[in-house]
Amino acid sequence: MAHFSAGTVKEWSPHIYPELLRYRHRIFVDELGWDIPSGEGMESDQFDRDDTVHVVARDSAGEVSAYSRLLPTVKPYLLAEIFPQLMDGQSLPCAEDTWELSRFTARNSEGTQASRNFVFSPVAIELLHFSVSAAAGRGARNLIFAASPGMVKLGLRADLDIRRLGRSRMIGGHRLMAGMIRI
């Protein structure tokens, strides 16, 4: 069983943040081959700010086994800044009660990367529920995201009120779409 926690950089001890960035690098750069900025074995971007909420799960050995990031939409966020075309011309959310879920990934019980098939991962479902709860605890009533179409399947398996906001598109060799979870 994974142990989940959520917080900002200021809410955690200093060693935790670099550990999360190393985990993100392993998953997104090393394993998935994303062409995103990284250095010194850590992945971060302009959306990793003091108000960013990081959701993390640790396995029984204390290793990071799942991660997601929560961003308020009243400041710059990934969907609005990088992937606005996924909204198919709809307005981009900018509201206190709407947050963004990004960098969502989970490892399965064998410790292998579950991002490619996370729809069937119990850890991914737990991470999604915990992320929704963490966002709700900070005032969110909606979570938007730019992700693979599998995220909608995962949300349905997790029994969440989830829907597409636009059609999926190939971007940088990855099929992506925008979606929303109503909390």
N, C-alpha and C positions, 0 to 999 in steps of 0.2 A: 504494500500500500504506500502510495506516495504521500509526502507531507508538503502541503501547499502554503505559500505565504505571498503577500503582496505589499509593495511599498515603493516609495521614491528613494532616490540616492541618499537624501538627507535622513530618511527614516531607518536606514540600515547601517551596519558597521562597514568601514571602508573596504574591506577585502571582498565583499560580496559582489559589488558592481563589476570589477574586472573579471571575476569568475563567470558572470552572466555574459559578458561580451566575448569571452573565449568560447563559451558554449555556442553562442550565436555564430561565431566564425566557423566552428567545426561543422555545424549543421548547414548554414546557408552558403558559405564559401567553399569549404572543403567537400562536403557530401553532395550538396545540390548544385554546386557550380555556378551560383549566382554571380554576376559581374557587378559587385557593389563595393564601395570603398571599405577598405580594411587595412590594418597594419599591426605589426607585432602580435599576430595571432588573435586579434580582437576585431569584432565588427561593430561599428556604431555609425550613426548618421546624425543629421541636423535635428532629428526629432527626439533624440535622447537628451532631454532637458531636465532641469530640477523638478518640474511638475509631472514628468513622465512617470507613470505607475508601471512597475515591472512585476509580473506575476511569475512565480517560479515554483516548480515542484522538485523535490529531492527524493531519491530512492532510499532504500533501507541502508545503503552504504554512505549516504550523505551526498551523493553525486547529483548534479542537476540532470533531471530527466524530462523536463518539459518547461516551456517558457512562452509567455506572450507579453505584449506591450499594450498599454492603454494610454491614449492621448485625448485631451479635451479638444473639441473641434472649434473652440473659440480662439485657438492659436493655430499656427501652421501644422498640418498633419499630412501623412503620406498620400491618401486618396486625393486630397485637394491639390497638393503641390506636384505630385509625380504622375498620378493616374486619373486626372479629371475626365478623360475621354471615356472612362468606364461608366460614367453616369448617364451616357446617352443624352446629353443636353439638359438633364434635370439639375436643379439647384444643388449646390454642395452644402451640406449641413454646416451651420455655424451657430451652435446653441449650447447653453450650459448643461442641458440634459441629454446631449448627444456626444458620445465619446467614440473614438476609433480603436478597434482591435487590430493589431498588426504583429508581425514577426511570430506568428503562432506556430509552434512546433512541439512535438512530443516524441519520446522514445518509447518503444513497446517494452514489455516485461523482460525480453531477452536482451535489452540494451541496444538494440539496433534502431536506426533512424526510422521513425514511423511517419514522417511527413508525406512520403509518396503514397502511403496507403492508410493515412491517419483516420479515415472514416470508420475503420473497424477497431481502432485502438481504444481500450478502456481508459488509458491514461489521457488520451486526447479528449474524450468526453468529460472526464473529471476536470481537466484543465479548462475546457470551455465553460463548464458550470461555475468553477471557481472564478474565472475571469469575469463572467457576467455578474456574479455576486460582488466581486471587488469593485466593479464599475458602479453597480447600484449603490454600494456603500458610500460612494463619492458623488452621488446625485444623478447618475445616468439613468435615463429611461429608455435609451436606444443605444445600440452599438453598431457602427457601420464598419465595413471592412472592404479591402481589396485583396482577393485571394483566389485560389483555384476554385472551380465549381464544386469540388469535393467538400468545401466548407459548408455549403448549403446542405449536402447530404449528412454531414456530421451534425449540424444543428438540428436536423429533423430526427436523427437517431438519438440525440440528446433531449428530444421532446421540447425544443424551444420554438418560439414564434419567430421564424426566420424567413426571409424572402430575398429574391434577387432585386437589384435596383437597375440593372442594365444587362445587355447581352454580353456574353464572354467574348474575349478577343485574345489573339496571340500577340504578346508583347515580350520582346527579348527572348523568344523561344519558349515562353511559358504561357499557358492559357490562364487568363485572369478575368475576374468579374467583380463588380461591386455588389454588396449585399447589406442587409440590415437585420439585426436581432432586436425585437421589441422586448423590453424587460418588464 
